Amino acid sequence: MQLAQQILFIFLSAVSIWLFTKKVKEISRNIKLGRDEDISDNKPQRWKNLLLLAFGQKKMFRNPLVAVLHFFVYAGFVIINIEVLEIVLDGIFGTHRMFSPVLGGFYTFLINSFEVLALLVLVSVIIFLIRRNIIKLKRFVSKDLDGWPRSDANYILLIEIVLMSLFLFLNASDTLLQARGVEHYAAHPTGNFIISQYLHPLLNGIGNEGLQIIERGCWWLHIVGIFAFLNYLPYSKHLHIVLAFPNAWYANLQPMGKMENMESIQKEVLYAMQPELIPAGEQAAPQKFGAKDIMDLSWKNLMDAYSCTECGRCSAACPANQTGKLLSPRKIMMDTRDRMEVVGKNINTNKEFKDDGKSLLHDYISVEELRACTTCNACVQECPVSINPLDIILELRRYLVMEESNSPQEWAGMFSNVENNFAPWKFSPDERDKWVEEV
């Protein structure tokens, strides 16, 4: 019986890891569909961002209460799952709490710490569920989240409740079996644990055989739940648990508000003003202006989309969104990710991308959304994991104007004035200093 359990566990582990690896490779391939971008400057600042923004969750602490609750969930879920290492080794070798005799009293201290964190995770997650579904904060009831995104957030919170509860009931049933001297459990006694001991009254009336079924059931459900969560993660907004770290590392270090110009356009303007600088020989045609689909965006833009937590802080800070306009920076990121997934499935089916007659611009993100953006950078400032929706908006808007000549009449007049008068206003450059005569 024990050997059969070990074989089943090894098989389950192998399948789970294979499926997870397969999906991670697909996500990596999808991100690499974006154009190349060199982000390797200022490594000291990047290390600082990694430590403060990803590990320390610095931006979250603008709202201290929510930040503390989120930190409990984050730290608790990550740290408690260190115990998964022991569970995996116990499953493979058929042992029971193999680290207990090695670590002695420190092992009990660790499990006690894990249990306290598990309780904090439970409390925090329940509060988050209340905020989403009973209090219904505005950014959580936005139409951006209609359908799967809203369900996804609730599913994750419920999964965390189930996993933490299984962990506590596993320890409670285990320590009771130790106290009763049941073989296999009593071999490495740990004593009672700080939180799970209060669950003993619920289990005391159950016989040894029933208690072993509960303990084994909690053990299996806990590890199966971990494997299920592992494979659910790449399909969920909670992929940010992994991608928040590289995203913080590769965050834009330029001053906020500084826009990247296209070198080819700069040269066109320079050569128009100073023809003598035009190099001899045939010139290469300029690259496509802006972005129409995900392949025209940079790989960092695409990683941003996969890193989005859908928390809505960007949209809550967006002046266009708050005044009722169609733009939602959160939706921009979600649409970009959705388009990547569609393109990825296209590649999986056809072995290469076959034109499906759709694009990120127009089919996912509308012209009205793009024109509503004021480029104020509020969305960039607010994002806790250093996502830059504005960069995607600017690239799509650049394509609209420069490739499709699609701009409002007011913009067209301004562009004409800049081209002819070197200023947004319809005044000759020769008359620019006339205002001095009136002073």
Buried (B, 14 or more C-beta within 10 A) or exposed (E): EEEEBBEEBEEBBEEBEEBBEEBBEBBEEBBEBBBEEEBEEEEEEBEEBBEEBBEEBBBBBEEEEBBEBBBBBBBBBEBBBEBBEBBBEBBEEEBBBBBBEEEEEEBBEBBBBBBBBBBBBBBBBEBBBEBBBEEEEEBBBBEBBEEEBBEBBEBBBEBBBBBBBBBBBBBBBBBBBBBEEBEEBEEBEBEBBBBBBEBBEEBEEBEBEEBBEBBEBBBBBBBBBBBBBBBBBBEBBBBBBBBBBBBBBBBBEEEEEEEEEBEBBEBEEEBEEEEEEEEEEEEEEEEBBBBBBBBBBBBBBBBBBBBBBBBBBBBBBBEBBEEEBBBBBBBBBBBBBBBBBBBBEBBEEEEEBEEEEBBBBBBBBBBEBBBBBEEBBBBBEBBBBBBBBBBBBBBBBBBBBBBBEBBEEEEEBBBEBEEEBEEEEEEEEEEEEEEEEEE
